[in-house]
Amino acid sequence: MSSITINGRPASLPDDGDAFLIDVLRDDLGLTGTKLVCGSGVCGACTVLLDGVPVASCLMPTQAAVGRSVTTVEGIGESELHPVQKAFMAHDGLQCGFCTPGFIVEATAFHERWRAANGTATPSREEIGAALSGHLCRCGAYDGIFRAVADACAGRFDGKEVRAARMEALAKVTGAARYTVDIRHDGQLEGVILRANIAHGKIAELDLAPARAVPGVAAVASLLSQDRMVRYVGTPIAAVAATSRKAALKAIGAIRVVSEAMPAAIGLDAARKPDAPTVFDKTNRKQAGNVAEGAGGPAPWKGNVRGPTAVFSQQARKAKGWIERARKTRDPLLVESTFRVGTQSHACLEPHAAVARFDGDRLTVHVSTQSVHDVGEAIAKRYKLSPGKVRVIANHVGGGFGSKGGLGVETIVAIELARAAKAPVRVAFDRHEELSVTGYRPAAELELALLASPQGRLKALSLTAYADTGAATNSTIAALARMIYPADAKQLADFDVVSNLPPGAPFRGPGGPPMAFALEQAVDEAAHRLKLDPIALRKRWDPDPNRQRLYDWAAELDVWRERTPAAAQNGRYRRGVGVATGYWLYLWQPGSRIELAVKGGRIVASSAVQDIGTGTRTVIASTVAREFGVEPDDIEVRIGESSLPEGPGSGGSRVTASLVPPTLAAVTKLKAAIVKNASRSPPQGSNAPWRDMIAASPDLVVSAERAKDAKPSDPRIRSPFKEVGIMGTIFGLVLRWFSNIVVGAGVPSSVQVVEVEVDTWLGHVRVLSVHTGLAIGKVVAPDLAHSQAAGAVIQGVGYALYETREIDPLSGHVLSASMEDYRIPGIADTPRIAVHFDEAGFEHVAGGSVGIGEVATVPTSPAIANAIYNAIGVRLTEIPFRPDRLAAALRRTAA
């Protein structure tokens, strides 16, 4: 055994020449604050200090650290928090927190260098961005990180006690927060999945015996479907549980597989060809995956094309006729184009993971999930267990963005192997799996025609979307145009194009960003042809009161009023300003409950909900604390366990709207119970004695369930499948997306104004600033709401400029299956972001609050596109806006 100093204490290293430092830190020493994400030194999550210098421990051979000093996040601020840690807590420089330890380690080293050289001078954004450029945050917490590092370096947190913006901030900045991948039971085994390497075919033979003979293997299981079919590269075939991941990988390599390859249809264009191989026939279409968050309805199939998924049109025949006549007469007010959007991967930094353990007939499963309650119910149903004997736990979740909403393969495999091995089993996907088989926002082709009248009225809109859903169905893009910009007639249709690729999945505002990318550019072009201000035209066409207020706000921004048209600019670098609108649905989940209790003189709030970085703990604590006139830190919040009262899933921006109303109802009940059991009553109109009364109260428990809003939903929303009239059936679609979800009255809305700089020589686009206005009701936790809004913008920037999944069109293999190849925004890509909250419009909701996660990202990509048009007079119809695409568009314009 070799020796090393870790966090100031001597430690012994295993004599494994192949081991990397991160494995020793996490697996042997239990220092799980250091996170494994990319495995290639790209993301920075595994950063530690080696003799004071930041290094990527995923690339550091353990033997290279012998005799040296290593400091992990657990060793920073061990006796007293470092100023950087305090600043991250105060400025909310984190969301899900999975990347936070790596940022803390790197920022601490930068802080020490900076202070030694510059004293308490404030570093610039460029200097901070350069120092932290080797780190990635998928939540997009960069805006808070900039402020935190700048203030820490300037000495503003020296010796200062801080109030954290979120409840769990201390655990996240010190590495104490434990995620599913950090769970380790005695005797725990490692599970690995064998996946198909062909896009289409049948498994003729599967011999598991060689795997069972590998030393350390405890269980082997077949994962073949009944028809033994493979429909995409990565289809699960078998799984192994062994004493180490190394042994498990060796075992799956020993499995003998004989497959019969079949012709494959790979991607949107290939799958639509008349002679394309059929992915699903009539007998097995139910095996298709689901790109929505609920069950889908019936729709016709023609080969691999499914749809239209429903009738979402208003006088479709009239719209079609008007547009055809305008086309024949070359009406200059007819805007027509085909738009294309690329595939966006969720790229959660914590991989899909599950740890399953049986204790007799009781099953405990730690899962990185967006719905502890629903997953617990799904497990009980699948394995015919009493719900009371299934416990699902997700104390902290390292991002989800829609990909972790249901009972996933990782959880099923962990349970199957744990049952077979009679031992706890962990299954954690590697980065290749994470970027290839866990879902994605489907690429799409959108055919759009928009016709304005000479008087400036929106006469007709036609939008047809073909979504590249892989081996899945239920996409919705075009239909979302039903609820914005009322027209005399609309023709909207959605089609799934099923192919031999992994199935897509819901992704933050499913269908919203691609719909807005097409529609908002068309509206902008219509304004140009009508010679109207783009905001003024939106204000004319869009009567929604929430957005009307946002249009007024946006029109008064200096950056908007001072914009320069493309014709007035020259030179290599051009600047442009664009605007776009977005909306999402106000959703809430019936049956959501919260329990409030006084235990030992302290209020405890409990619900089977989870925090995926959105701040659920803080929302609950802030709501309760505000009503009792105490501090959020005075409230203990228990979430992340399926055994607690039923809570909502973290999807569809529904958590706040589902939990704040019952929390307020429970507060009323608890106040009454406290007063009833108190020796003295509180003075009228005063909250002052509540702290004392709570401390003196006996233990009490109350609960409340989410009640209906004061203002009911439109009856056509409540009965969507009966609706055949003028409103269409968009709401029926929505309710199929979200099982057990109510669509409430009112529309959460956003308007974004974006400023860009375009390099006309190299085709590079840089987003300089974003002003995002949000009408989402009362803001419960302002710092966290700001973080959510800024993070949504940053994901939108990635969607517009960088992100796309590349596929080998012949083999079906995902080529961009590492963080080196799949580009997400880094801190240096972050524009300056100003957030404006309009808090009116949802007074009919108890507490007045609705969700923010989806609506805040919908308009970003079209706002960037419209800004580029303002800068150079070129309209880009395909994202991401790669330099080669922009340069080619400029050449075509110049020709």
N, C-alpha and C positions, 0 to 999 in steps of 0.2 A: 504494500500500500504506500502511495506517495502522499505528501502533505501539502496543504495549501492554507492560506488564511482567508477566511470568508467572513465579512462583516466584523473584522477585528478579532475573530476567534479561529484557532487552528482547527482544521478538518482533514479527514483522510479521504483519498480518492481511490476508486476501484482500479484494479489493474486491467482495464479494458482499453486497449489501444485505439479502438474504433469509436469510443464514446466522445460525444461533444459536451462542452461545458454545460449547456442548457439542460441536458438529460440528467447530469449529476445533480445540478442545483434543484431541479424539480422532483425527480424520482427518488434520488438517494437522500437528499438533505431536506426535502419538503419545503423549499423556498419557491412557492408557486406564484409569487408576485412577478417573476420573470416569465413572460408568455411566449409560447411558440405559435407563430402565425404562418409566416411564409417559408421558413426553412432555408432561405437563400440570401439573407442579409439585406432585404429590400425594405421591410416595413418598420424596423426599429423596435418592435415590441419586446424583443429579447435582450435589449441593451443592458449591459452591466459595466462597471468600472473595473478595469484591470490596471492596477497600480495608478489609479486616478484617471485613466484614459478610457473614454467610452469605446466599447467593442460589441460586436454582434455575437452573442454567446452561441447562436445556432450554427455559426461557422468556426467557432473556436475549439480545436481539439483539446480535450481535457489535459492531455500531457503538456500542452503548451503553457498551461497555467500553473504547473508545478512550481512550488517555491515562491509564488507571487501572491499579491493581495487582490482579492476580488470583493467588490461592494455591490450588493444587489439593492433593490428598492427598499427591502426590509431593513437594510443597514443605514439608510438615509433618514435622518431625523429620528433615530431610534430612541434617543433620550429626550430630544426636543425637536419639534417639527422644523424643517428647513424653511427659509423664506419662500422658496419656490413652491413647496407643498402648500403653505398657507395661501399663497397667491392663487394657485390653481383652485383651492377650495372657495376663496372669496369671489373670484371672477368666473366661476363655473367653467374652468378650462377642461371639461370632461363631460361625457354623456354616459355611454354604456360602461366606460372605464377600462375596457380590455386593453387599450393601447396606452393608458395613462401611466403605468409604471415605467415603461420605456421612455416616454416623454419626460417624466420626472427625473430619471437618471441623467439623460442627455442635457436637460435644461439646468440641472444642478451643476454639471461640469461647466457649462457655458457661463453660468452665473459666477462661478469661482474665477474663471479666466477673465471675465468682463470686469468684475470688481477689482481684481488685482491690477488691471491695466487702466481702467477708466473711473475708478471710484464709484460714485452714485450717479454718474451720467446715464441718461436713458438711451438704450440701444434703439436703432431704427427698426421698422418692420422688415426691411431688407436684410439687416444683420441677423435678426431673430430667425427669419425664414431660411437664411443660408445655414445657420447653426443647426436647425431642426429639420433640414431637408431630407434626412434619411429616415424620417418617421411618417407613418400614415395613420389617419383616423377616418374610418369609414362613416362615423356619425357626423363628421365635419365640425368638430369642436374647436377648430383653428382660431376662430375669432376670439374666444375666451383665452386661448393659449397665448396669443399675441399680447393681450392686455396683461395676463398674469406674469409672463416672463419680463416684459418691460417694467412693470411695477416692482417686481422682486429685485431686478438688477438696479433699479433706482433707489433701493433701500426703503421702500414704502412698507415692507413687511418685516423689517428687522425688529425682532423682539416684540412683535405685535400679536395680540390675541385676535383671532378672526372668527367671524360668523360664517359658516359654510352656506353656500347657496342651496345645496341639496343635502338631504339627510345622510346619505351614505358616502359623502365625499371623503371623510377621513379614512374609511376603509379602502377606498379606491386609490388615494394618493400614497398610501403606505404599503400597498400590496396585500393587505389583509383580506380584501374581498375575495371570496371563493366562488369560482364559476364551476360549471359541470366538469370541465376538463381538469379541474384541480382536485376533484374528489378521489380519495384513495382509501379503500377498505382493506383490512387485513385479508391476505390471500386473494386479492383482486387480480383478475386475469385481463389480458388485452385481446380485444376482438378485432378482426380484420376481415374485410369482404373481398371475395374474388369477383371480378367484374368481366363482362364479355368484351372482347376486343374487335367484334364485328358489328356492323350497323343493323344488319337484318339477317335472320337465319333461325336455325333450330339446333338445340343441343341434342346431339344423337347419343352421346355417352358422357357420363360424369362419374369418375372413379375417385371416391373420397378416401379410400384405404391408404394411399401413400401419405396423405396428410396426417392421419391418425398415428402413423409410425414415427413422426418427427418428435424428438425429445421435447418435452415441455407442453405438448398439445393436450388440452383437457376436454375439448369438445369440437365437433365438426358438424355442420348442418348444411343441407341443400336448401337453396333459396329459389329453385326453379319454379316457375308457374306451372299450372296443370298442363298447359299446351306446350311447355318447354321452349317457347318462342323467345327470341331476342329481337327487340325492336329499336335498339339504339346502343351505341358503344357506351359501356358502363352499366348495362343491365346487371343487377345482382344475380350471381350464379350459386355461390356457396359462401360460407363463413366459417372462420376458425377462431377459437379462443385458446390462448397459450399463456405461459408464464411471463412472456415478454413480447413486445411488438416484433422484435427481431425473429423470434421463434415462430410467431404467427405468420409473418411474411414468408418465411422459409416453407411453412406448411402449405400455404395457398399456392406457392410456386410448384409444389410437388403434386398438386391435384391434376389428374389427367382429364382433359376436356377434349371431346371430339365434336366439332360443330359443322353444320351443313349451311354454308353461306348462301344467301338468296339475294337477288337484285334489290338495291336499296334506292329510296327516294330521299335525297338529302337536301334539305333547304327549301325555301319558298318557291323558287322557279322550277326546280326539278320535280317537286311534288305536284305541281299544277299541270304538268304535261299530260296530254290525253293518254299516253301509253305508260305513265308512271306506275311502278309497282305499288300495290295497295298495302298500306300499313295496317289498317284494321278492316276486316270484312264485317258483314252484318252480324256474325255470331260472336264477335269479341270486342265490339266497340265500347262496351262498358269497362273494358280494361284500360281505356285511355286515361291519362292523368287529368288534372284540373288546374287551369291557370287562374281560376277565380277562387274566392274565399268561401264558397258555398256550392250547393248542388246546382247543376245546370238543367235547363229544360230541353225538350225535344227540338230537333232541327233536322232538315233534310241533308243527306250526304250525296255527293257526286264524286266518286273516286276518293281522293284524299281531301277534298274540299267540303267542309261542313258549314252550312248556312244558307240563307241568312238565319242568324240565331233567333231572331224574333222580328216583329214588325214594329219599327220605331219611328215611322214616318208620319208626317202630317201632309195630306194631300200629295202623295208621292208622284202620282201620274201627272198632276198639274206642274210640279217642280220639274219633272223630266221634260215635259213638253216645252216649258218656257226656256229651259236651258238649251234644248236642241234648236229652237228657233233663234236664240241669241247666237248660237254657234254658227248657224247658216248665214246669218246676217252680219257676222263679224262685229257684234256689239262690243264696243270698247269697254263697257262696264262688266263684261263677263270675265271673271277671274278663274282660270283653270290651271291646274298643275297636278302632277303626281309627286307626292312626298314619300320619302323613305326614312325610316328610323332604324338604328342598329339594335342589336341585342345588348341589354344591360344586365350584368350579373350582380347579384346582391353583395357578394364579396364580404360577408360578415367576417370580422376578425376572429371571433371565437367560432370555431367550426361547429357544424352539427355534431352533437355528442350526446351520449346517454350512458349512465352507469346503473345497472340493474342488480338488485340483491334480493334474494328470497330468504325470509326468516320463517321457516315452516310454510304455512299457507299465506303468509303476508308478503307482499311485494312492495319494495321501495325503489323508485326510479328517479334519479337525478337526471333532468333533461334540460338542454338549452332550448327553451320553448317560448312561444308567445302566448300560450294558453295552458296554464297548469290545470285548470278545472276541466276543460274539454279533453285534454290528453288523458287525464285520469279516468274520465268516463269512457273514452275510447278504449283504453287498455282493459278496463273491467269488462267491457262488452266483448272484446276480441277474445279474451282468455277466460270468459265465463267466471269471473271472480266477483265477489261482493264488493261494491264500491268502497265500503269501509275497510277492506283489506288491501286496497291499492293507495299508495301514497306517492304523489308526484311532487318533486321539489325543484325549484329554480330560484335559488337565493339571489343570484346575479346572472344576467344574460348579456353576452357580448355581442349584441346587435342581432337583428332579425330581418327587418324591412319587408316582411311578408313571407319570407321563405321558411319560417319555423312555426307555422300556424297549426299544423295538424300532427297526427301520429306518423312519424317518419320512419324510414327504413332503419336508421341508426338505432332507434328505440326498440323496434320489433326485433332486430338482430341481437341487441344486448339482452333482451328478455329471453329469447329462445336459447342463446348460448348459456346464460346464467342458469336456466332451468336444467339444461343438459349437463352442464359441468358441476352443478351443485356448489357454485361459488360465485362471488360478485364478478361481473364482467363490465368493462368499459369499452365502448365503441366510439372513437373520435375520428372523423374524416380528416384525411390529409388535404393539403391545399389544392392538389389536382382534382380530387373528388369535389371539394367545395366549389370550384370554379367550373365544373363540368356537369355534375348530376344533381345538384340541389335546387335547381330552378333558375329562372331568369325572367326579366321583362322581355316578352317576345319582340323580335324585330317585326316590322310591318311595312306594307305598301298602302298608301292612302291616296285614292283618286278623289280630287275635290273640285267642285265647280260652285262658284258663288256669283249671284247676279244681283246687282243693285239697280234700282230704277233711276232714271234721270233726276228725279226729285230727291234722291238720297235715301230711299227706303230700301230695306233688305227684302228683295222680292223672292228669291229662291236660293236654296242651299242643297247641294247633293254631296254626300260623303260616303264613300265605300271603302272599307278597310279589310285588308287581307293580312291576318296575323300569322307569323311563323311560329306556331305553338309547339313544334316538335310532336312527341307522342302524347299530346294532351289536347283538350278542347275548352270551350267556354270563355274565349276572349271577348272583350267588349271595348271598343274604341270609338267607332263612329256614333254609336247610340248616345254617348255622353254629350254630343253636340245638340241633343234634343232640349237640354235644359238651359241653354244660353242663346242669346240673340234670336228672339222670336222672328220668324219670317212668314211671309204669306204662304209659303209651301216649302216642305223639306222632304228629302229622300235620303234616308240613312240606312245603311246595311253593314253588318259585320259577318265576316267569314273566318273560320279557322282553317288554316292550311296545315294539315297533319303530315308529318314526315318522320324519317328514321333518325331523329335527334332526341336527346333527353327532353323530358317534358318541361314546359315553362311553369311558372308559379306566380302568385300575386306579388307585386312589387309596388310599394309606396304610391298610392293613388292609381291602382290598376287601370290602364287605358287612358288616364288623364293626360299625362305629358305628351304621348304621341298625338292624341286628338288635338290638344292645344297647339302643338308644333305646326300642324297643317292649318287649322282654322284661324289661328291668330295671325299667321302670315297672310292669309287670304284677306282678312279684315283690314290689315295694314295696307295691302296692295289696293284694296277698294278705296281706302281713304286717299291714297296717292292719286288714283284716277279721278276721284271726285273732287280733288284739290281741297281736301278737308284735313284738319288736324286729327291725327289718329285717335287721340283721347276723346275729342269731340264727337267723332263718328261712333265710337264705342258707347259713349254716353247717350247718343241718339238711339242706337239700336238695342241697347241693353237696359231694360227698365228695373232690374233688381235693385232694391233700395240699399242693400249693403254695398254693392259695387258702385252705385251712384255716388255715395260718399267717398269711396276710394278714388274714383275718377277725379273728383274735385281736389282731393289731396294731391294726387299725382300731377295734375295740371299746374299746380303752384310751385312745384319743385324747380329750383334754379337750374339744375342740370337739364331739365326738360325745356324750360323756356329759352335757354341759351344755346340749344343744340344748333349745329351747322349742317346744312344739307350737303350731300355728296358732291353736287355740282360746284360748290364753292370751295372744295378742298383739293389740294395737290400735294405732291411729295410722297416719299416712301411710306410714312406713317400717317394714317387717317383715323380720326376719332368719330364715333357715332353713338347715338343714344336711341334706344328702342323701348317700346312698351308692350306689355302683353297682360292678358287677364286669365285668371284661372278660378275654378271653383271645385268644391267637393261636396259631399252630402253630409248632412247632420244625421249621424247614426247613434243609436244607443241600444244597449242590450237588456231586454227584459229579464227579470230574475236575478239581476245583479244585487248583491246584498253586502252590507257592511255591519260588523258588530263593534259596538263601543262598550268598553268596560272600565270600571274603576277597580284596579288591583293594586293593593298595597299603597294607596294614596296617589296613584298615577293613572292617567288615562291610557288605555291600550286600544288601538284600532286594528281590526283584523278583516281580511278579505282574501279569497283565493284568486288574486290577480298577480301580476308579475311586473317587474320593471326592466324594460329592455334598453334603458338609457333615456327614456322620456321623462323620468322623474315622478313616477307614480307614488312612491313613499312621501315625497315632498308635497305633492298635491293633496294627499289625504291629511297629512300632518298640518299643513297650512290652513286647510279648511276648518279642521277641528279647533286649532289654536285660535284662529281669528274669532270664532264664535264664543270661546271661553275667555278671551282676553289674556291668553298666555302665549308663550313662545312655541314655535314648532318643535324645538328640541325637548319640550316638556311632554310631548306625545310619543308614545312608543307605537310603532307601526309594524304589524306582522303581515307579511304577504309572501308569495312565492311557494305556497303549499296548498295542494288540492284538498286537504282535510279542513281548511278554513271555510267560512261561508262563501257561497258561489260568487265568483267575480267574473268580469268580462275578459275576453281575449284582447290582446294588444294588436288590433288590426282595424282598419277603417276609421281611424281617429275617433274611436268610441269610448276610450277608457274614462277620460275626464267627464264626459257627458253621462256616462253610466254610473259613476261613483259619487260625484259631488252631490247630486240630489238626495240619494239615500243617506249620505253622510250628514247632510243638514237635517234630514228627518230624524236620524238617530241622535243627533245632538239635542234636539228638542226633547226627545224621550229621556235622554240621560240627565239633562238639566232638571226635568220634573222629578226624576227618581232621586237625584241628589238632594233637591229641596225637601222632598217628602221625608227623607231619612236624616235631615239635618236638624241640629238643635236650634238653629236660628235661620231665618229666611234672609235672602240678599235684599239690600235696599232697592227700591224701584229705580229702574234706569241705570243701574250700576253693574259693571262687570268686575269691579275691584275685588269682591270677596271670593270669586270662583276658585282661585288658586288655593285659598285656605279651606274652602268647603270641600274641594276635591281631596286635599290632603287628609281631612278629617272624616271623609265619607267611608262607610263600610264598603266592602266589595259589592259591585253591582254589574249587571250585564243587560244591555238592550241591543236590539238590532232593527234594521229597517231595509225594506226592499225598494228598488227603483220603481217609483210611481209614474203614471202618465203625466205629460206636460199639461200646463194650464191651457195651452193653445194646441188643439189636436192637429194631427197631420191631415192633409187633404184626403177625403174618403177614397179617391182614386189611387192613392198610395197604399191605403190599407187593403184594397181589393184589386190588386194589379192584374190578376188573370182574367177579370171580367171586363177590363177596360179595353174598348175597341174604338173609342171615339177620338176626338180631336187631340187629346193629350198623349195618345200613343200608349205604349206599354214599357217605357223606360223604367218605371218603378218596379214592375214585375221582374225585370232583369236584376235590378239592384237587390231585391229581396232573395233572388236565387243566388247572388254572389255571397250574401252574408246570411247564413242560416241563423234563425232566432235573433233577428235584428229588426229594429224599428227605424224607419226613415222619418225623422222629425220635420217640423215646419221650420222654414228658414234655410238659407244656403250660405255656408261658410265660403268666403270669397277672398281672392287676392288679386292685387294689381302690382306689377313689378316694372320699375324703370331701370334699365341697365345701360351702363356706359362701357364701350369697348375701344380698344386700339387695334387697328389692323395693319400688319406689316405687308404691304402690297408686293414686296419683292419675294419674300419667303412664304407668304400665305399663312402667317401665324396670327392667331387672334388672342388677345389678352383682355380679360374682363377686369376693368379698372374699379368700378363701383356698382353697387346694387342698392336700390331703394325698394324695399318690399313692404307693401301695405297689406294688412290682414284684418279682415272683419270676422272675428271668431268669438265674439262675446267677451265676457269679463275674463281677465287674465288672472288666474289663481296664483301662479308663481312666476312673476315677471322675468327673473333672471333665466329660469329654465325655458320659458316660452321664447325668449330671445335666442337662446341656444338652439332650440328646435327650429326656429325660423331660419337662422343662419346656416345650420347644418343642412336644411332642405335646399337652400340656395346652392350650397357647395355641391350637393349631389346632382342638382340640375346642371351646374357648370360641367361636371364630369360627363353627364349624359350628352351635353351639347358638343363638347370639345374633344373628349378623350376616349370614352368608354365604348368598346364593342368587342364582342366575342367572335373570334375567328375560327372557322371550321374548315377542315380538309374536305372539299366537295366530293372527293372520290371515296374516302374511307369513313367519313363521319366522325373522325377524331376531333376533339376540341383542341385547338392549337394554342390558344391563349389561356392556358391552365396553370399559370403561376403568376405571382405578383410582379414579376419582371415583364411579363407579356401582356397582362391585363392592367391597363393604366387607370388609376383613380386619382383624383386631385390630391396634391400634397399641400403643405402649409404655404409654400411660396406661390401656389396658384390661387390663393385666396384673395378675392377683391375686398375692398372696404365695403362693409355691409351696414346699412342703416335700416332699422326695423320700426315701422309705425303700426301701432295697434289701434283699431277702431273697435271700441268695446260695446257698441250698441247693437241692437237687432235680435238679441236672444233673451229678452226679458221674460218670455213665457217659459223659460227653462229655470228650474230651481237652481239658484246660484248664478245663472246667466252665462254659463261657460260651455263651449263645445270644443271639438278637437282642432289640432293645428298641423299634425304631421304630414298629411297628404296635401292639403290645399296649398301649403307653402312651397311645394316643389313643382306644381303643375305648370306655371307660366314661364319658368326660367329659360328653357331652351328656345321658345319662340321669341322671347324678349331679346335674347342674344342675337338671334337671326335677324330680327328687325333692326337692331343696332348696327349690325354689319351692313345691312342695306342702306341705312342712313349714312354710313361712313364711305361706302364705295359704290353704291348704286347697283349692287349685284345681290340677287335674292338666291340664297342657298336652300335647296330643297332636300338635302340628305344630311343626316347626322350619323356619326360625329363630323364636325367641320374640320376635317383633316387639312393640313396645309396644301397637299396636292389637289384636293377638290377645290379649294378656294382659288389657288393659282390657275387651275384650268378654267374656272368660271371667269376670272379676270381676262384670260386670253381670249375666250369666246366673245366677251363683251368688246374687247379691243379690235377684234377681227372685222 
